[in-house]
Amino acid sequence: MTRAVSHVEHLPSGRPVVVEESHGLPLVAFAVAFETGSYFDPVGKEGLFRFVGRMLRRGTKTLDAKALEAAIDRLGAELTVEVSHANMTLHGQVIRRNLEPFVKLVGDVLAEPAFAPDELERLRKKALAELVEARDNDRTLAQNAFRSAMFDGHSYGRRSHARTLSAITADDVRETYRANALRENVSFGFAGDIDVATARTIAAGWLERLPSAPTLPSFADLRDPEGPRGRSLVIVDKPERTQTQILVGALGTSAHDEDHVPLMVGTAVFGGTFTSRLMREVRSKRGWSYGASARLNVERARHAFTMWTFPAATDAGKCLALELGLLEKLVTGGVSAKEVAFVKRYLVRSHAFEIDTPQKRMHQALDTHLLGLPADYHTGYVPKVLATSQEAVNAALARRIHTKDLGIVVVGTAKEIRDDLEKAIPDLARVSVVPFDAD
């Protein structure tokens, strides 16, 4: 096996270039990442940045959408665009022998996107149809409602609707790209069968074709969300549901918190393994939900601690009551030394699957920069986990997870589950019922 070699370079402009050399296979993967994203969607035009990203794959000044797709296929390549809250990234992969023509093609996508009005209308119709289709996916409904409930008034809670997508114009897309895809806020990553010199040359060529601007998008005004106040219940009312989706969340942690890793360990004890407390009590002992898990989300600002189950409608109230009791016990009673030792071994061993390809390592390095994470967030993960004590875990759980301030979202048929759900939640402050097909 060829050992991977890692490099973090900088162009003369100061822009970073991450290179993960691995010459075992004749493939090159890359990422072109801009420090901008849906955080900057204008009010009333939520979804704009995702439109921008998707329109990049719909033609250049010299190739229409079909011709661009055919050119990518001929090269045996892949090209996708991902837009998140904090970044917009082009991901590509190509056979090594076709790297040069693919680099030229990607340069055209970056520097000469067509943003044709007719393609925008086709995309709009597709996006609107996807919103309708999403109503058939109960988990998606739960996730959308959960974000709104957890992050009301914060940019994390904003999402696109039919009315916001309908308001986006071709000029909006064109001007947004021009103002955000800039030399000053782009980072590059390369992985696979490529050397540092070649990666630098490609990155410099792409950089040269991007516009420059004196004003950059800034996350300076991004603040931590306040999170829910009290315990609130949102029921997404969908007829004839025999199964429910339950998401419960509290404000979580920031990657910069000293107790971030201890809280991750505690979360894994609670719901991060097949033998975790949540899985054991909900699935193994009672059979109420095939899956039961908890996780911490990491973003530029503080995000959420969440737990997820999907019991039958007849078990929803009992399952939710159990979850809340288990969470209360976790926070007030802590975890045992045995549980911490087991989870630390699990996290250290499973971490190998997070870094087992050059592409994964490259993206970790880019995420460190794009999300403003501590420099050793990924590289120091294993030592930090190993150094975590039972006392640190219990202190983090007690400090960070406020069990009296929870956002609770359930997708199901309201008339059949509402009474049981309300009885299952002590100190319930608010209840709202929203139709599943509400825009």
C-alpha positions as CSV (number, residue, x, y, z in Angstrom):
1,M,0.0,0.0,0.0
2,T,1.3,3.5,-0.9
3,R,1.5,5.7,2.1
4,A,-0.3,9.0,1.8
5,V,1.6,12.2,2.2
6,S,-0.1,15.4,3.5
7,H,0.7,19.0,2.7
8,V,-0.9,22.3,3.4
9,E,0.5,24.9,1.0
10,H,-0.4,28.6,0.4
11,L,-0.4,30.5,-2.9
12,P,1.4,33.8,-3.0
13,S,-2.0,35.4,-2.4
14,G,-2.2,33.5,0.9
15,R,-5.0,31.2,-0.2
16,P,-4.6,27.7,1.2
17,V,-4.1,24.6,-0.9
18,V,-4.5,21.2,0.8
19,V,-2.8,18.3,-0.9
20,E,-3.2,14.7,0.1
21,E,-0.9,12.6,-2.1
22,S,-1.7,9.0,-2.6
23,H,-0.5,7.3,-5.8
24,G,-2.0,3.9,-5.4
25,L,-4.8,4.6,-7.8
26,P,-4.8,6.8,-11.0
27,L,-7.5,9.1,-9.7
28,V,-7.5,12.8,-8.6
29,A,-10.1,14.4,-6.5
30,F,-10.4,18.0,-5.7
31,A,-12.5,20.7,-4.0
32,V,-12.8,24.4,-4.7
33,A,-14.4,25.9,-1.6
34,F,-15.7,29.4,-1.1
35,E,-16.3,30.8,2.3
36,T,-19.9,31.8,1.8
37,G,-23.2,30.0,1.8
38,S,-26.9,30.1,2.7
39,Y,-26.1,32.3,5.8
40,F,-26.1,35.1,3.2
41,D,-29.5,34.3,1.6
42,P,-31.5,37.5,1.5
43,V,-34.7,37.5,3.6
44,G,-37.5,36.5,1.3
45,K,-35.1,34.7,-1.1
46,E,-34.0,31.8,1.0
47,G,-32.6,29.1,-1.3
48,L,-30.7,31.6,-3.5
49,F,-27.2,30.3,-2.7
50,R,-28.4,26.7,-3.4
51,F,-29.7,27.9,-6.7
52,V,-26.3,29.5,-7.4
53,G,-24.6,26.2,-6.7
54,R,-26.9,24.1,-8.8
55,M,-26.8,26.6,-11.7
56,L,-23.1,26.2,-11.9
57,R,-23.7,22.7,-13.3
58,R,-26.1,24.0,-15.9
59,G,-23.8,25.3,-18.5
60,T,-21.0,27.7,-19.3
61,K,-20.7,30.5,-21.9
62,T,-19.6,28.0,-24.5
63,L,-21.4,24.8,-23.4
64,D,-25.1,24.5,-22.6
65,A,-26.2,22.1,-19.8
66,K,-26.4,19.0,-22.0
67,A,-23.0,19.7,-23.7
68,L,-21.4,20.3,-20.3
69,E,-22.8,17.0,-19.0
70,A,-21.5,15.2,-22.0
71,A,-18.1,16.7,-21.7
72,I,-17.8,15.6,-18.1
73,D,-18.9,12.1,-19.0
74,R,-16.4,11.8,-21.9
75,L,-13.6,12.5,-19.4
76,G,-14.8,9.8,-17.0
77,A,-15.2,12.6,-14.4
78,E,-17.6,13.7,-11.7
79,L,-18.5,17.2,-10.8
80,T,-20.9,18.2,-8.0
81,V,-21.7,21.4,-6.1
82,E,-22.5,21.5,-2.4
83,V,-23.9,24.5,-0.6
84,S,-24.2,24.6,3.1
85,H,-24.8,27.3,5.7
86,A,-21.1,28.4,5.6
87,N,-19.6,27.4,2.3
88,M,-20.1,26.6,-1.4
89,T,-17.9,23.9,-2.7
90,L,-17.3,22.3,-6.1
91,H,-16.2,18.6,-5.8
92,G,-14.6,16.9,-8.7
93,Q,-12.9,13.6,-9.5
94,V,-11.3,12.4,-12.7
95,I,-9.0,9.7,-14.1
96,R,-5.4,11.0,-13.9
97,R,-4.8,10.9,-17.6
98,N,-7.7,13.3,-18.2
99,L,-6.8,15.7,-15.5
100,E,-5.6,18.5,-17.8
101,P,-8.8,18.8,-19.9
102,F,-11.0,18.4,-16.8
103,V,-9.1,21.3,-15.1
104,K,-9.8,23.5,-18.2
105,L,-13.4,22.5,-18.1
106,V,-13.7,23.3,-14.3
107,G,-12.0,26.6,-14.9
108,D,-14.7,27.5,-17.4
109,V,-17.4,26.5,-14.9
110,L,-15.8,28.7,-12.3
111,A,-15.0,31.7,-14.5
112,E,-17.7,31.6,-17.2
113,P,-21.0,30.2,-15.8
114,A,-23.9,30.8,-18.2
115,F,-26.7,31.3,-15.6
116,A,-29.1,31.1,-18.5
117,P,-32.6,32.3,-17.7
118,D,-34.2,29.2,-19.3
119,E,-32.1,26.9,-17.2
120,L,-33.1,28.8,-14.1
121,E,-36.7,28.2,-14.9
122,R,-36.1,24.5,-15.4
123,L,-34.2,24.4,-12.1
124,R,-37.0,26.4,-10.4
125,K,-39.6,23.8,-11.5
126,K,-37.4,21.0,-10.3
127,A,-36.8,22.6,-7.0
128,L,-40.5,23.3,-6.4
129,A,-41.3,19.7,-7.3
130,E,-38.7,18.6,-4.8
131,L,-40.4,20.6,-2.1
132,V,-43.6,18.7,-2.8
133,E,-41.9,15.4,-3.0
134,A,-40.2,16.1,0.4
135,R,-43.7,15.9,2.0
136,D,-43.7,12.2,1.4
137,N,-40.5,11.8,3.5
138,D,-41.4,12.0,7.2
139,R,-37.8,12.2,8.3
140,T,-37.2,15.2,6.1
141,L,-40.4,16.8,7.4
142,A,-39.1,16.3,11.0
143,Q,-35.7,17.7,10.2
144,N,-37.2,20.8,8.6
145,A,-39.6,21.5,11.4
146,F,-36.9,20.8,14.0
147,R,-34.6,23.4,12.5
148,S,-37.4,26.0,12.6
149,A,-38.3,25.1,16.2
150,M,-34.7,24.9,17.5
151,F,-33.4,28.0,15.8
152,D,-36.3,30.4,15.5
153,G,-34.9,33.8,14.7
154,H,-31.5,32.5,13.7
155,S,-30.0,31.8,10.3
156,Y,-29.9,28.1,11.1
157,G,-33.7,28.1,11.2
158,R,-34.2,29.7,7.8
159,R,-35.2,27.5,4.9
160,S,-36.5,27.8,1.4
161,H,-40.2,27.7,0.6
162,A,-42.2,27.8,-2.7
163,R,-42.6,31.6,-2.3
164,T,-38.9,32.3,-1.7
165,L,-37.8,30.1,-4.6
166,S,-40.3,31.8,-6.9
167,A,-38.8,35.2,-6.0
168,I,-35.3,34.4,-7.2
169,T,-34.3,35.9,-10.6
170,A,-31.5,35.2,-13.0
171,D,-29.9,38.5,-12.0
172,D,-30.0,37.5,-8.4
173,V,-28.1,34.3,-9.2
174,R,-25.6,36.1,-11.5
175,E,-24.9,39.0,-9.0
176,T,-24.7,36.7,-6.0
177,Y,-22.1,34.5,-7.6
178,R,-20.1,37.5,-8.8
179,A,-20.1,39.0,-5.3
180,N,-19.2,35.7,-3.5
181,A,-17.0,33.5,-5.7
182,L,-13.9,35.5,-5.2
183,R,-10.1,35.1,-5.1
184,E,-10.0,36.4,-1.6
185,N,-12.3,33.7,-0.1
186,V,-11.5,30.5,-2.0
187,S,-9.6,27.5,-0.7
188,F,-8.4,24.5,-2.7
189,G,-8.0,20.8,-1.9
190,F,-6.5,18.0,-3.9
191,A,-6.3,14.3,-3.1
192,G,-5.0,11.2,-4.8
193,D,-2.6,10.8,-7.7
194,I,-1.2,14.3,-7.8
195,D,1.9,16.1,-6.5
196,V,2.2,19.4,-4.7
197,A,3.7,21.3,-7.6
198,T,0.9,20.2,-10.0
199,A,-1.8,21.0,-7.4
200,R,-0.3,24.5,-6.8
201,T,-0.2,25.1,-10.6
202,I,-3.9,24.1,-11.0
203,A,-5.0,26.2,-8.0
204,A,-3.1,29.2,-9.2
205,G,-4.7,28.9,-12.7
206,W,-8.2,28.7,-11.3
207,L,-7.5,31.6,-8.9
208,E,-6.4,33.8,-11.7
209,R,-9.7,33.3,-13.5
210,L,-11.8,34.3,-10.5
211,P,-12.8,37.9,-9.9
212,S,-11.5,40.0,-7.1
213,A,-13.4,42.4,-4.8
214,P,-12.6,44.8,-2.0
215,T,-15.6,43.7,0.0
216,L,-15.9,40.0,1.1
217,P,-18.8,38.1,2.6
218,S,-18.2,38.1,6.4
219,F,-19.4,35.9,9.2
220,A,-18.6,38.6,11.8
221,D,-22.3,39.0,12.6
222,L,-22.9,35.3,13.0
223,R,-23.9,34.7,16.6
224,D,-24.7,31.6,18.6
225,P,-28.5,30.8,18.5
226,E,-30.4,31.2,21.8
227,G,-32.1,27.9,21.5
228,P,-35.5,27.0,22.8
229,R,-36.9,28.5,26.0
230,G,-38.8,26.0,28.0
231,R,-40.1,22.7,26.5
232,S,-41.9,23.2,23.3
233,L,-43.7,20.6,21.2
234,V,-44.4,20.9,17.5
235,I,-46.5,18.2,15.9
236,V,-46.3,18.0,12.1
237,D,-49.7,16.7,11.4
238,K,-49.8,14.1,8.6
239,P,-52.9,11.9,8.0
240,E,-52.9,8.2,8.4
241,R,-49.4,7.7,9.9
242,T,-48.9,4.5,11.8
243,Q,-45.3,5.4,12.5
244,T,-43.9,8.7,13.9
245,Q,-40.6,10.5,13.7
246,I,-39.4,12.1,17.0
247,L,-36.6,14.6,17.2
248,V,-35.6,16.1,20.6
249,G,-33.0,18.8,20.8
250,A,-31.2,21.2,23.1
251,L,-28.6,23.8,22.4
252,G,-25.3,21.9,22.1
253,T,-21.7,22.9,21.9
254,S,-19.1,24.9,20.0
255,A,-15.9,23.4,18.6
256,H,-14.0,26.0,20.6
257,D,-15.5,25.0,24.0
258,E,-13.0,23.4,26.3
259,D,-15.5,20.7,27.1
260,H,-16.4,20.0,23.4
261,V,-14.7,16.6,23.2
262,P,-16.0,15.5,26.7
263,L,-19.5,16.4,25.6
264,M,-19.0,14.3,22.4
265,V,-17.9,11.4,24.5
266,G,-21.0,11.8,26.7
267,T,-23.2,12.0,23.7
268,A,-21.7,8.8,22.3
269,V,-22.4,7.0,25.6
270,F,-26.0,8.1,25.5
271,G,-26.8,7.4,21.8
272,G,-23.7,7.0,19.6
273,T,-23.2,3.2,19.5
274,F,-25.4,0.1,19.0
275,T,-25.1,-0.6,22.7
276,S,-25.7,2.9,23.9
277,R,-28.1,3.7,26.7
278,L,-30.7,5.1,24.2
279,M,-30.5,2.1,21.9
280,R,-30.5,-0.4,24.7
281,E,-33.6,1.0,26.4
282,V,-35.7,2.0,23.4
283,R,-34.9,-0.8,20.9
284,S,-33.3,-3.7,22.7
285,K,-35.5,-3.8,25.8
286,R,-38.8,-2.5,24.5
287,G,-38.7,-2.7,20.7
288,W,-40.3,0.7,20.2
289,S,-38.0,2.0,17.5
290,Y,-35.6,0.2,15.2
291,G,-33.1,3.0,15.6
292,A,-32.4,5.4,18.5
293,S,-29.5,7.7,18.4
294,A,-28.0,11.0,19.7
295,R,-25.5,13.3,18.1
296,L,-23.8,16.7,18.3
297,N,-23.7,18.9,15.2
298,V,-20.7,21.1,14.5
299,E,-20.9,24.3,12.5
300,R,-19.3,27.8,12.6
301,A,-21.6,28.8,15.6
302,R,-23.0,26.7,18.4
303,H,-25.4,24.1,17.1
304,A,-27.7,21.4,18.5
305,F,-27.6,18.2,20.6
306,T,-30.2,15.9,19.1
307,M,-31.8,12.5,19.7
308,W,-33.9,10.7,17.2
309,T,-36.3,7.8,17.3
310,F,-39.2,6.6,15.0
311,P,-41.7,4.5,17.1
312,A,-45.1,3.4,16.1
313,A,-47.8,5.9,16.7
314,T,-49.2,3.8,19.5
315,D,-45.8,3.9,21.3
316,A,-44.9,7.5,20.6
317,G,-46.0,8.9,23.9
318,K,-44.3,6.1,25.9
319,C,-41.1,6.4,23.9
320,L,-40.9,10.1,24.2
321,A,-41.4,9.9,28.0
322,L,-38.7,7.3,28.2
323,E,-36.3,9.5,26.2
324,L,-36.8,12.5,28.3
325,G,-36.3,10.5,31.5
326,L,-33.1,9.0,30.1
327,L,-31.8,12.4,29.1
328,E,-32.6,13.8,32.6
329,K,-30.8,10.9,34.2
330,L,-27.8,11.4,31.9
331,V,-27.4,15.0,32.8
332,T,-28.0,14.7,36.6
333,G,-26.5,11.3,37.2
334,G,-23.7,11.3,34.7
335,V,-22.0,8.3,33.1
336,S,-19.9,5.6,34.6
337,A,-16.1,5.1,34.2
338,K,-16.9,1.8,32.4
339,E,-19.1,3.5,29.9
340,V,-16.5,6.2,29.2
341,A,-13.7,3.7,28.8
342,F,-15.8,1.7,26.3
343,V,-16.8,4.7,24.3
344,K,-13.3,6.1,24.1
345,R,-12.1,2.8,22.7
346,Y,-15.0,2.8,20.2
347,L,-14.4,6.4,19.1
348,V,-10.6,5.9,18.7
349,R,-11.0,2.7,16.7
350,S,-13.9,4.1,14.5
351,H,-11.9,7.2,13.8
352,A,-9.8,5.2,11.3
353,F,-12.9,5.1,9.0
354,E,-12.9,9.0,9.1
355,I,-9.4,9.2,7.6
356,D,-9.1,6.1,5.6
357,T,-9.1,7.8,2.2
358,P,-7.1,10.8,1.0
359,Q,-10.3,12.5,0.0
360,K,-11.6,12.3,3.6
361,R,-8.4,13.7,5.0
362,M,-8.4,16.5,2.5
363,H,-12.0,17.5,3.4
364,Q,-11.2,17.5,7.1
365,A,-8.3,19.9,6.5
366,L,-10.6,22.2,4.4
367,D,-13.4,22.0,7.0
368,T,-11.0,23.2,9.6
369,H,-10.4,26.3,7.6
370,L,-14.0,26.8,6.2
371,L,-15.8,26.4,9.6
372,G,-13.2,28.3,11.6
373,L,-12.4,25.2,13.7
374,P,-9.5,25.0,16.1
375,A,-6.3,24.1,14.1
376,D,-6.0,20.7,15.7
377,Y,-9.8,19.9,15.7
378,H,-9.3,16.8,13.5
379,T,-5.5,16.1,13.8
380,G,-5.8,16.2,17.6
381,Y,-9.0,14.3,17.9
382,V,-7.6,11.0,19.1
383,P,-5.3,12.4,21.8
384,K,-8.2,14.6,23.1
385,V,-10.6,11.6,23.3
386,L,-8.0,9.5,25.1
387,A,-7.3,12.3,27.5
388,T,-11.0,12.7,28.4
389,S,-11.9,11.7,31.9
390,Q,-15.2,10.6,33.4
391,E,-15.3,13.7,35.5
392,A,-14.9,15.9,32.5
393,V,-17.7,14.1,30.7
394,N,-20.1,14.5,33.5
395,A,-19.2,18.2,34.0
396,A,-19.8,18.8,30.3
397,L,-23.2,17.1,30.3
398,A,-24.3,19.0,33.4
399,R,-23.1,22.4,32.0
400,R,-24.2,22.1,28.4
401,I,-27.4,20.1,28.2
402,H,-30.3,22.1,29.6
403,T,-33.1,19.5,29.9
404,K,-35.7,22.2,30.7
405,D,-35.1,24.0,27.4
406,L,-35.9,21.5,24.7
407,G,-37.3,21.6,21.2
408,I,-39.4,18.5,20.5
409,V,-40.8,17.7,17.0
410,V,-43.0,14.8,16.1
411,V,-44.3,13.9,12.7
412,G,-47.6,11.9,13.0
413,T,-51.3,12.1,12.9
414,A,-52.1,14.8,15.5
415,K,-55.5,13.6,16.6
416,E,-54.2,10.2,17.4
417,I,-50.9,11.1,19.2
418,R,-51.4,14.6,20.7
419,D,-52.8,13.7,24.1
420,D,-50.2,11.0,24.7
421,L,-47.4,13.3,23.7
422,E,-48.5,16.2,25.9
423,K,-48.8,13.8,28.9
424,A,-45.3,12.5,28.2
425,I,-43.6,15.9,28.5
426,P,-43.4,17.3,32.1
427,D,-43.4,21.1,32.3
428,L,-44.5,21.5,28.7
429,A,-44.6,25.2,27.8
430,R,-45.9,25.4,24.3
431,V,-47.7,23.1,21.8
432,S,-48.3,23.8,18.1
433,V,-49.7,21.7,15.3
434,V,-48.7,22.5,11.7
435,P,-50.0,20.8,8.6
436,F,-47.4,18.6,6.9
437,D,-48.0,20.4,3.5
438,A,-47.8,23.9,4.8
439,D,-45.4,26.0,2.8
